[in-house]
Amino acid sequence: MVVEIKKDIFWVGVIDWEIRNFHGYITPNGSTYNSYLIKDKENVLIDTAKDYMLNELINGISNIINPKDIDYLIVNHVEKDHSGCVDKIVEISGATVITNEKGKESLSYHYDTKGWDFIVVDSGDEISIGNRTLKFIKTPMLHWPDNMVTYCKEEKILFSNDAFGQHIASSERFDYEIGDEVFEYAKEYFANILMPYKMLIPNAINSLKDLEIELICPSHGIIWKEKINEIIKRYLDWSSDKVENKAVIAYDTMYSSTKKMAYAIADGLMEKEVEVKIYRISETPLNVIMREILDAKYVLIGSPTLNQNLYPEVAKFLSYMEGLKPTNKIGVAFGSYGWMEMATEKIKEVFKRLNFEIVDDECLKVKFVPKEEDLKKCYEFGLRLGNI
């Protein structure tokens, strides 16, 4: 499948319909590895795909030009979902690799780059390819040190790599073909890929403010055309500390005691018109929970105590959440226990490292099975919490 997105500029990427786990990010809708070909006096390929998709990538390119005729290969980011075919493309074409200093260094750790021709660019550098000019802007730590974006001045296209991406396998290529659900895909991607570095995003977007942009072409998912202003606005919102009046309750349970507590607290919160999302961790992709935590005011984590420790599924989630570094949250730890309660203190240790505002109460620890009076106290706690 090849799509001409502007005259002589083509999407030649590949659709990975079957991928379901993207290094811990569960992708029930698959993903795409977007590669773009500019046909000009100098032919340019922007980014590649995972190595096992090489044949599909070559087939797409071959529909437009002979792959041997690629003159420049732009590497915006060296992670192997984008650079997995770089070595084979260089071998086939002898193309000159355009990347930044960090990108060149990273490529040397992934491949034997001896004999490769490089053009190393910095922010603001431009290269003429004939009828078009490409400008490069570094965006370090969004989400690797080597990240950059490429801007085609004449066509007003931003090739944004991981920025503005989504994990979705789709025959549609543009935002208007999917509808507003694309924002949920973009939000989930942001929460699980970019959230640890979100404080850098406003400056990165500011560096693009003088560019006229008619298309944003990310390296995963659909191309932004009609919803460009909206996705930029949402990126700025997601990168701020703005929160919705929303509580995410993530728990796991052995014999439903912690579950009962979760639902009782939720009832109190809902009575105060707080939007509530409840997830049993062992039955929910972690990335889905993080999508909702991104803009939630309250984060409630429930775990029974098992062997003087957290329930394993909860421990796994807390490790995942801590790595993504959500900010500006009110944290609540709760759970049931048998003869020694340990889980809630371990949850609160994570909250402290994340600088959450911790709200505690005696009712949040219940021995064995919660009685009606225990659940009433949990409900009343939810009422109080909803007033904060």
Long-range contacts (C-beta under 8 A, 24 or more apart in sequence): 1-60, 1-171, 2-60, 2-63, 2-64, 3-173, 5-36, 5-157, 5-173, 5-215, 5-217, 5-223, 6-155, 6-157, 6-215, 8-38, 8-39, 8-40, 9-36, 9-37, 9-38, 9-39, 9-152, 9-155, 9-157, 10-36, 10-37, 10-38, 10-39, 10-60, 10-64, 11-35, 11-36, 11-173, 11-217, 11-223, 12-36, 12-37, 12-45, 12-57, 12-60, 12-61, 12-63, 12-64, 13-49, 13-57, 13-60, 14-49, 14-53, 14-56, 14-57, 14-60, 15-169, 15-170, 15-171, 16-50, 16-53, 16-169, 17-169, 19-169, 22-81, 22-167, 24-286, 24-287, 24-320, 25-167, 25-192, 25-193, 25-285, 25-287, 26-285, 26-286, 26-287, 26-288, 27-167, 28-285, 29-167, 29-168, 29-169, 29-170, 29-185, 30-167, 30-168, 30-169, 31-167, 31-168, 31-169, 31-220, 31-221, 32-168, 32-169, 32-170, 32-220, 32-221, 33-57, 33-81, 33-82, 33-84, 33-219, 33-220, 34-217, 34-218, 34-219, 34-220, 34-221, 34-223, 35-60, 35-219, 36-159, 36-217, 37-61, 37-64, 37-65, 37-70, 38-129, 38-132, 38-152, 39-64, 39-65, 40-129, 40-130, 40-131, 40-132, 41-129, 41-130, 41-131, 42-71, 42-72, 42-129, 42-130, 43-69, 43-70, 43-71, 43-72, 44-70, 44-71, 44-72, 44-73, 44-74, 44-129, 44-134, 45-70, 45-72, 45-73, 45-74, 45-89, 45-95, 46-74, 46-76, 46-150, 46-159, 47-74, 47-75, 47-76, 47-77, 47-82, 47-83, 47-159, 47-161, 47-219, 48-73, 48-82, 48-83, 48-84, 48-85, 48-86, 48-89, 49-81, 49-82, 49-84, 49-85, 50-80, 50-81, 50-84, 50-85, 51-80, 51-84, 51-85, 51-88, 52-84, 53-84, 53-85, 54-84, 54-85, 54-88, 57-85, 58-92, 67-92, 67-93, 68-92, 68-93, 68-94, 69-93, 70-95, 71-95, 71-96, 71-129, 72-96, 72-97, 72-98, 72-119, 72-127, 72-129, 73-97, 73-98, 74-98, 74-99, 74-134, 74-150, 74-159, 75-99, 75-103, 75-107, 76-103, 76-147, 76-148, 76-149, 76-150, 76-159, 76-161, 76-219, 77-103, 77-144, 77-146, 77-147, 77-148, 77-161, 77-162, 77-219, 78-103, 78-106, 78-107, 78-110, 78-144, 78-146, 79-144, 79-162, 80-110, 81-219, 81-220, 82-161, 82-219, 83-107, 83-110, 86-111, 87-111, 87-112, 90-116, 98-127, 98-136, 99-146, 99-148, 100-136, 100-138, 100-146, 100-148, 102-140, 102-144, 102-145, 102-146, 103-146, 103-148, 105-146, 106-144, 106-145, 106-146, 121-148, 123-148, 123-207, 126-153, 137-207, 137-208, 139-163, 139-200, 139-204, 139-207, 140-200, 141-197, 141-200, 142-194, 142-197, 142-200, 142-201, 142-204, 143-193, 143-194, 143-196, 143-197, 149-208, 151-208, 151-211, 155-214, 155-215, 156-211, 156-212, 156-213, 156-214, 156-215, 157-213, 157-214, 157-215, 157-216, 157-217, 158-208, 158-211, 158-213, 158-215, 158-216, 158-217, 159-217, 160-216, 160-217, 160-218, 160-219, 161-218, 161-219, 162-193, 162-194, 162-218, 162-219, 162-220, 163-194, 163-204, 163-218, 163-235, 164-216, 164-218, 164-224, 164-231, 164-235, 165-189, 165-193, 165-218, 165-219, 165-220, 165-221, 166-218, 166-220, 166-221, 166-222, 167-220, 167-221, 168-220, 168-221, 168-222, 170-221, 170-222, 172-222, 173-222, 173-223, 174-222, 174-223, 174-224, 174-225, 174-226, 175-222, 175-223, 175-224, 175-225, 175-226, 175-227, 175-231, 176-225, 176-226, 176-227, 177-222, 178-222, 182-221, 182-222, 182-227, 183-227, 183-230, 183-231, 183-234, 184-291, 185-221, 186-221, 186-231, 186-234, 187-234, 187-238, 187-291, 187-294, 188-287, 188-288, 188-290, 188-291, 189-220, 189-221, 190-235, 190-238, 190-294, 191-238, 191-287, 191-290, 191-291, 191-293, 191-294, 191-324, 192-287, 192-290, 192-291, 192-324, 195-238, 195-290, 195-294, 195-324, 195-325, 195-326, 196-323, 196-324, 196-325, 198-238, 198-239, 199-239, 201-235, 201-236, 201-238, 201-239, 202-236, 202-239, 202-240, 205-232, 205-235, 205-236, 237-295, 238-294, 238-295, 241-327, 241-328, 242-295, 243-295, 243-296, 243-297, 243-328, 243-329, 244-275, 244-295, 244-296, 244-297, 245-273, 245-274, 245-275, 245-297, 246-274, 246-275, 246-276, 246-277, 246-292, 246-295, 246-296, 246-297, 246-298, 247-274, 247-275, 247-276, 247-277, 247-296, 247-297, 247-298, 247-299, 247-300, 247-385, 248-277, 248-279, 248-289, 248-292, 248-293, 248-296, 248-298, 248-299, 248-300, 249-276, 249-277, 249-278, 249-279, 249-300, 249-302, 250-279, 250-281, 250-284, 250-289, 250-299, 250-300, 250-301, 250-302, 250-314, 250-317, 251-278, 251-279, 251-280, 251-281, 251-300, 251-301, 251-302, 251-303, 251-314, 251-334, 251-335, 252-280, 252-281, 252-282, 252-302, 252-303, 252-304, 252-311, 252-313, 252-314, 253-280, 253-302, 253-304, 253-311, 253-336, 254-304, 254-306, 254-311, 255-304, 255-369, 257-304, 257-336, 257-366, 257-368, 257-369, 257-370, 258-302, 258-303, 258-304, 258-334, 258-335, 258-336, 259-302, 260-370, 260-375, 261-302, 261-334, 261-335, 261-336, 261-364, 261-366, 261-370, 261-374, 261-375, 261-378, 262-300, 262-302, 262-334, 264-370, 264-375, 264-376, 264-378, 264-379, 264-382, 265-300, 265-332, 265-334, 265-378, 265-379, 265-381, 265-382, 265-385, 266-382, 267-379, 267-382, 268-378, 268-379, 268-380, 268-381, 268-382, 268-383, 268-384, 268-385, 268-386, 269-298, 269-382, 269-383, 269-385, 269-386, 270-382, 271-382, 271-383, 271-386, 272-382, 272-383, 272-385, 272-386, 272-387, 273-386, 274-298, 274-386, 281-313, 281-314, 281-316, 281-317, 282-313, 286-316, 286-317, 286-320, 286-321, 289-317, 289-321, 290-320, 290-321, 290-324, 290-326, 293-321, 293-326, 293-329, 294-326, 296-329, 297-329, 297-330, 298-329, 298-330, 298-331, 298-332, 298-385, 299-326, 299-329, 299-330, 299-331, 299-332, 299-351, 299-356, 300-331, 300-332, 300-333, 300-334, 301-331, 301-332, 301-333, 301-334, 301-347, 302-333, 302-334, 302-335, 303-333, 303-335, 303-343, 303-344, 303-346, 303-347, 304-335, 304-336, 304-337, 304-343, 305-335, 305-336, 305-337, 305-338, 305-340, 305-341, 305-342, 305-343, 306-343, 308-340, 308-342, 309-342, 309-343, 309-346, 310-342, 310-343, 310-346, 310-347, 311-343, 314-343, 314-347, 315-346, 318-346, 318-347, 318-350, 321-350, 321-354, 322-350, 322-353, 322-354, 325-354, 326-354, 327-354, 327-355, 329-354, 329-356, 329-357, 330-356, 330-357, 330-358, 330-359, 330-385, 330-388, 331-356, 331-357, 331-358, 331-359, 332-358, 332-359, 332-360, 332-364, 332-385, 333-358, 333-360, 333-364, 334-364, 334-365, 334-378, 335-364, 335-365, 335-366, 336-365, 336-366, 336-367, 336-368, 336-369, 336-370, 337-365, 337-366, 337-367, 337-368, 338-367, 338-368, 341-365, 341-367, 359-385, 359-388
